[in-house]
């Protein structure tokens, strides 16, 4: 792995990902609080955070655990929620394919919504594979470390935070902070609106399949909009 490592690019990734921590820290704390509230032990809650490294999956797992859902349902639900990473991986694959399997394995582990949004444009703008991979690793590593600290903080202080504070509102705010900078053209805005409407309309689907179906509908809307725009250019 060392052959592809660029120290300056690594720390550049750390620097550029730092502003995202404003949303990551409270999000991680909510996940820690939710896991403890669901009956998980502090060790299990922290292990789930370190291994899964997915706020949405951790929240769903905690909710299903609290509801007494079977283990298979919890696992399948988390897999369904994580299917969006297939889309992220497909978008990143052309840029990461030249790397050896060790680099790809590490980068796939630190792939998050924030890391994807923050690094994809760099891959598109630059052909420096070593710098781009190190940049990705720097941002992803920062997010992982801070996520564990925030989750641990949530585990420790969860018992003293009043339930009336309703900290769950931080989760959608975190995703909105990631999404907002990407709204640069009409096609992207159309995809967001269509996906949002579809997610709400399909919310009653089991196992959170509404998220996947809404994503597919949004992709179809984006492809159709691109085709229409191409015909008029």
N, C-alpha and C positions, 0 to 999 in steps of 0.2 A: 504493500500500500504506500510505502514511503516514496516510491518513485513518482507518484502523482501528487504528492503533498506540496502545497505552496503556503508557507506560513503567513505572508502578507495577505493573501486572499482569504485564508481561514479567519484571521482577525477582522478583516473587512466584513465578512459574513456575520461575525459576532456583533460588530458595531451596527450594521444596518438592521439586524433583527432586534436590537435592544428596544426600540419604541413599541414593538408588539407586546413587550412584557407588561405593559399597562393593563392589557386585557387578559394576559395569560395568568398572572398571579392570582387575581380573584377567581378566575375560572378554575384553576387548580385547587384553590381552597374550597370552592363549592364541591368539587369532586371528593375531596377528603372528608368534608363534613357529611356529604351524602352517603359515602361508604360506611362511616361509623353509625350514622342514623339507621342504615339498613341492617345493622347487626354484625358487620364485618369486624374482625379484630384489627387493631392498629397495624400489625405486621401484614395481614392479608390485604388491607387497604393500600398500604405502601407498595406491596408486591404487585398488586393489580396495576397501580400507576406506573411502576417501572417496566413491567412486561408489556402491557397493552399500549401505553402511551397514546391514548386516544380519549379525549374528554367526553365526546359524545357516547362512545362505547362504554366508558366507565359509568356515566350517569345512567344509561339504560340498564347496565348490569346491576347497579345498585338498586334501581327502582324495581326490577324484576326479582331481585334477591329479597327485598323487603316484602314483596307481594307473595313470596313463597313459590315462585315459578320453578319448574323442573330445570335441572342443569342444562339439558339439551336445548330447551327453549331459550335460555340465557345465551348460550354459545351461538345458536343460529341467529338470534336477534343482533348480537354484536357483529357477526359476519355480514349480515345484511347492511347494517349501518356503515361498515367498513368498505363496502363495495365501491364507494366513491374513489377509493384509493386506486382502484383499477384504472379509472379514468385518468387520474393524476399520473400513474405509472406509464400509461400509454403515451401521454404527452411528453414525459421526460425520457422515455426509452431511446428515441433516436439520438439524443445527446449523450446518454450514459453508456450506450452499447460498446464503445471502444474500451471502457474500463474493465479491469479484471473482476472476477466474481467477488473477491473480498470487498472491493470498493462498492460494488453494486449492492451487496448484502447490507453493509453498514448504512449506506445512503437510503436504502429502502426502509430501514428501521426508523430513521429520524425524519422520514417523510411525513409532514403534517399539512394541514390546510395553510398555515402561515408560511411554512418553508416553501411549499409549492408556489404560492402567490408571490413570495419574495424573491425566488430564484429563477423562475421560468423565463422572465424577460431577459435576465443576464445571459442565459444559455442562448437565447435567440439573437442577442446583440454581439456576442463574442464567440470566437472559435478556439479560445485558449482552454482546452479541456482540463488541464491541471488546475488552473486558477478557478474555473467554474466549479469543479468537483470540491475543491477545498473550501470555496465560498459556501457551497451548499452544506458541507459538513460543519463549518463553523456556526452557521445559523441554526442548523438542526441540533447540534450539541448544546448550544446555549439554551434552546427551548427545552431540551430533555432535562438538563440539570435544574433549571429554574422550576420546571414542572414538578420535579420530585420535592424540591424545597417547599413550593406552594402547597402541594398535597399534604406534606408532613405538617405544615402549619395548620391546615384545615383539620387534620386529625387531632392535633393537640388542643386547638381552641374551639373545636366544634361543640364541646359540651357547655361552653360559657357564652356562646352567641345566642341571643334570643331568637326563637323561631319566627317572631314577628318581623324580623329584618327581611325575610324573603330574598335571600341572596341568589336564588335561582335565576333572577332577571339578568345576571351577569353573563350567562351562557349565550343567549342570542346577541347581546351587545358585542361579545367577543367576535362572533362570526360576522356581524355587520361591519366591524372595524377591518376585517380582512377583505370583505367584499367591496366596500366603498371605493378604494383606489382603482379597482378593475373596471369601474363603470365609465369607460372612456368613449363609447360610441353607441349608436342606436341599436345595433344588433345585440350587443352585450346587455343593454338595458332591457330589450325585448325578451331575451332569454331569462333574465332574472325575474321579470314580471310574470311571464308564462309559468316558470318553474314554481314561483311562490303561490300563484293561484292554484296550480295543479296540486301542490302539497297540501294546501288547505282543503281543497275539494275532495281529496283522496285520503284524508286524515283517518278515516275509520277503517282503513285496511289493516289486517293483522300483521304483527311482527315488524311494524314500521316500514312495510313495503311501500308506503306512500312516498317515502324519500327517494327510493330507487325509481319508481314509476315517474315521479315528478321530474327527476333528473333526466330520464330518457325523453320525456316530452319536451323538456327544455332544450335538449340537444337537437331534437328533430326541428324545433322552432328555429334554432340558430342556423341549422343547415339550410332550411327553406328560405330564411331571410338572406343568407349569403348568396343563394342561387338567384333570388329576385334582384338583389343589389348588383350582382354580376351581369345580369341581363340588361340593366339600365346604365351600365358604365361604358 
